[in-house]
């Protein structure tokens, strides 16, 4: 076996689980055209280490921020004047007012889709009707029996009402039969009565009509992050930003780090006081943005937003926000022989070796690289064997 140089060690860079071997355009062991050997490199200080039996893992650490996740804006969808807003940090649950317009409560409903038309005509059919029915039922109102998918109903003309700015009604000019599809709801007489009871309980005109902007439809309970409006402003505009109510860790991960992440992967979250708590990868963004991917680089590199959920929310009950570290487990080798990467020598004929203190070489095959160590196998290797490594 011939060593590439007597004391030069190859530099190894580990990125995205690959080892890049950087070779210069010319190497000292190559002879020039004259046939004379190139001058030898200056001696490099060396020391010895023992071949260790260890557990290697390609886990890596990401920096993140504990908080309530990404915020989203809430816009008013009806004309009028804002007469009440919640304070930042307030948690709004299903059926509770998110804000008030002309001193009428605009309550929070869960689900989808948002109200995009006035619901007033009996036997109106649609997913928006199903959303209203599900929310009223969850709030304890009796909505009666809903027609099954495949049933046909005839929408009626809507009852007369003063213009409330809610847009056109849902009833056709000439009633025709409509087939209820899977996911649809039907505005039955019982459901209209439930709407009236909800309106009465919230101090609203109990007319059984729900117009665009009468309720806000979001995915679940929200926490008010910031206010964009104040009492007295026009209601038809951005009013506030809200977040989920559950704390999560948000990480801006470099694009090169995202490839090894999967939704549901277990992680360990390290809090500012040094304590650790388990979590999981909740979601991985699909859009890479510039900035934040490499904190050490100028302006950062392309990054993707990764959300990490916590298994134990009590562990962060006293923190509203903090900078944290997220340890992501990778490939693991248990009980393998390992040496520092700098102990590897590249052989002229290919492959690698480690050098013994007496100058002898032992050919090795490399396995997992992790945190400056490399898994090695080979005849003559054993735990405790002394090998040379660069200082």
N, C-alpha and C positions, 0 to 999 in steps of 0.2 A: 504494500500500500504506500503510495506517495502522497505526502501532504502538500497542499497547495502552497503554503508558506510555512516556515519553521515555527513562527510564533504569532503570525497574524490570525486573528479570529474574524470570521465572517459576521457582518452586522445583519441582524434579522429584525424586520419590522413586522409586527403582527396586526393585520387589519382585516376586519370582516371574516375572521377565522382562517385567513390565508397567510402564508409566510412568504415575503418577497425577498429574494436573494439578489442583492445589488452587486453587480460585477462591473468593474471599471473597464474602460476601453483597452487598457493594457495591464498585464499582471506581471509581477516580478519574476515569475518562473519561466516566462517565455523568452527565448533567445532572439536577439536581433539578427539582421541579415549577415552580420560579420561573424556570427557563430559564438560570440562572447556572451556570457550570462549577464543579465542586468544586475546592477549593484544590489546587494541584500538590504532588506528593510532594517531599520534600527530595531534592536531587541525590545520586546514589549514585556513589561513586568507581569509576572504570572504568580499564581498561588494555586493551592490544591484544595479540593473539596471532596466530600464523600458522596458516592452514589447513594441517594436516599430512596426509601420506600414511602410514597406519599399518595394522597388523594389530589388529583388535579381537576380543575374545573375552569371552563371558559366564561364564568360569570363576569359581568361587568357592571359598573355603577353609572347610573344616570342621575342628573340633577333635576329636581322638580319643585313645584310649589304646592303646598297644601292649601286648599280653599274649597270653594263651592262649585268649581268648574267654570266653563265658559258661560258668560252672560248673553242674554238675548233681549232685543228691544221689545217693548210693548207699545203699540200705537192705538189711539182711540179711533173708533169706527163710527162715531155718530156726532152730529152737530150739538153744540151746547158749550157750557162753561164748566170747567173743572171746579168742583166745590169741596172736594176732600181727596187727600192722598195719604197713603201709609208712609211711615218713616223708613229710612234705610235699615235693613236688618229684620224687618217685620216678615213673618212667615204667614202666607195666605193659603188656606186650605179650601177644599171643594165647597162651593156654595157660599163662601164668604166674599164680601165686597173687596175688589181690588182697587177701585176708585169710585168716585161719585161724580155724575154729570147732572147739572141742574138739580142738585140735591137728590138724585135718584141713584140707588146702588147699582153698580155694574159688577156682577158677581163672577166668580171663577168657576168654570166647568172644565172637566177633564175629557181628553179624547181627541177625536177628529171626525169630520172636518169642522172648520169654524162655521158659524152662521153666515151664509152668503145670500139669504133671501128671508123675507118675512114668512114665518110659519103661523098661519091663522086658519086656513081652509081645512075643514074636516076631511080626513082620508088623504091628505097630502102624504106622499111616499118619498123616502130618500134616506141616505146615510146620516144627514144632518138631523133628521127626526129621531133616528136610532140613538144618536149622541145625546140628544135632549132627554129621551126616555131613560137611558142608562144613568144619567146624572141625577135625575129626579128620583129614580128608584134607589140609588145609592144614598140619597139624602133622606130616605124614609117615606117618600110620598108614594101612595098607591097609584099605579098607572094602568091597572087592569090587564087584560090579556092582549098581547100583540098578535096580529095575524101572521101565520107562518109563510115562509118563502113559497111561491107558487100560487098563493091566493090572489084573486083579482078584486080590486076595489074601485069605486067611482069617486074621485075627488069632487067635493062640493064647492060652490062659490064661497069665497071668504065673507065673513060678516062685515058690514060697513063699519069703518072706523076713520077717525081723523088722521090726517097725514102726520106720521111720527118720524119721517125721515128714514124709514127702514127699507125703502126700495120697493120694487114691484112684488105683488103677492104671487103665491105659487099656483093658484088655480087657473086652469085654461079657460078661454072664452066659452068654448063648448065642451062640457064635461065628457070625458071618455074613460073607459075602464083602463086601469093600470095594474100590471102584474107585479107583485112584491118579489123582489130578488133577495138573494142571500146578503145579509148585512144591512138591508133596508129596515127602517121603522115606519110606522103608520100613525099619523096624527088622529088617533081615535078620540071619541067623546071623553073617555076616561082620562086619556093623556092631557086633553085640553083642560079638564078640571084640575089635574095635578099642577099644570102650569099656573092656573089661577090661584091655587093655594100657595104655591111658591111665591108668586107675586105679592099676595096679601101679606105673607109672613115677612117680606122684605120691604114693605111700605110702598109698593109700586101699584099703579092702576091694575086691578085684577080683571083684565079683558081677555086673557088667554092667548094673546098675540106675543110672539117673540120676534123682534126685528133685528137687523144687522146692528151690532154694537150694544145690544141689551145685555149680553154676557160676553166674557172673554174666554176663549177655549184654548187651553194649553195642555201639555202632556201630563201634568201632575201638579202637586203643590209647589209653590215657588217661594223664594226668599228675595225680598226687594234689595237689589244691589245699590243702585243709584237712581235719583229722580232727575228727569230731563225737563219737567214742567213744574209749575207751582200753582197753587190755588188762584183762580181767576183767569188762567190761560184758556185758550180755545181747546176743546177736547179732541178735535180732529187733528192729531199730530202725535209725535212720539212723547210718551208720558214718563216712561221709566225703563230701566233695565232690570231683569230678574235672572236668578240662577236657580238650579235645583236646590233642595233643602239638605241634601246629603253631601257631606264633605268627601272630596276626592283629591287625588294628586294629579296635577297636570304637568306633563313632561314635554319639552320640545326636543325630540330625539333627532339626531343627525340621520340623514337618509341612509347612510351606510350601516346604521345600527338597527334600523327598522326591520331589515330582512330576517333577522333572527328572532323577532317577536311574534307571538300569536295571541289572539284574544283568549283569555282564560288561563294564560301562563301564570304560575305562582311567582310572586316577587316578595322581597323583604324591604320594608320601608324603615329607614333610619331617621328618627326625629332629632330635633336640635339638642335635646338633653342626652343623646346617645342611646336611648332605648329603641328597641326594634319591634315592629308589629307587622304581621303578615298581610298581604294584599294580592290582588290579581290584575292582570291587564284587562281593562274594561272595554276599551275601544282604541282603534288605531286609525288616524286620519288618512284620507286618500289624496290630500293635496299638499304638496311640498311648498313651503314659503321660504323666502330668503331671510336669513338672519336668525341667530339663536341655535343653529345646529352645532356649532363648535365654539363654546364660550371662550376658548383661548385664541381663536382667530379674529382678525379685524372685522367687525361687523357680523361675525358668525357665518356659518354655511347654510345650505338648504336644510330645512328641518320639517318634521311632521309632528303634529300634536298627538300625544298618546295620553289616554286617561287611565289612571290606576285607581281601582276601588279598594277600600279597606275592609278586611274581614271583621275587625273589632273597632267599631266607631267610638267606644268608650275610651280607647287609647288616646284619642285626640279631642276629647270632650272639652278640654280647657283651652284649646287653640282654635282661633278663627282663621289663622293663616300662618304659614311658616315656610322657610326654605328647607327641603328635605332631600335625602338621597334614596334612590331606589336601586336595590341590588337585584339584577336579573340573572337568574341561573342559566347556565348553558350546558354544553356537553361535559360529562363527568367521567373520569377514570379513577377507580378505587384501587388502592394498594399497588400501584405500578412503580417501577424503578424510574427515577427522574434525576436529571442533572440541570444546572443552569444552562441557558441557551449559549452563553459564552464559552462553555466547555466543548462545544461541537467544533470539529475540524472538517472542512470540505476536502474530499479526496480528489486527486487529479482524474482518476478513472471513474469518478462518480460516487455518490453516496457520502456517508459521514463516518467519522470515527471520534473516539475520545483518546486522549493521550495519558499514559501512565507517568508517574514521576521519573521513572528510569528511561523515558523516551519511547517506550513501546506504544503501539497503537492497538486499539480494540475497535473493530468495525461495529457500527450500531445501525439499527433502523429506528427512525423517529416516529412518534405517535402524536399525541395531543400536545400543543403548545399552549401554555397558560401562565400569565403573570411572571414572565421571565424564566420559567422552567419548561422542560420538554421531556416527554415520556420517551424512554429508550429501551430497546431490547437488543440482545446480541450474546453470542457465545463468550463466556468468560466474565460477563457482567454479574455483579452481586451487590447486595446492600452493604454499604460500608467501604467499598472499593475506593481508593484514593485516585482521583483524576485531576488533571491540570485544567485550570480555567483562567481566563484573562482577569486581571485586577480591575 
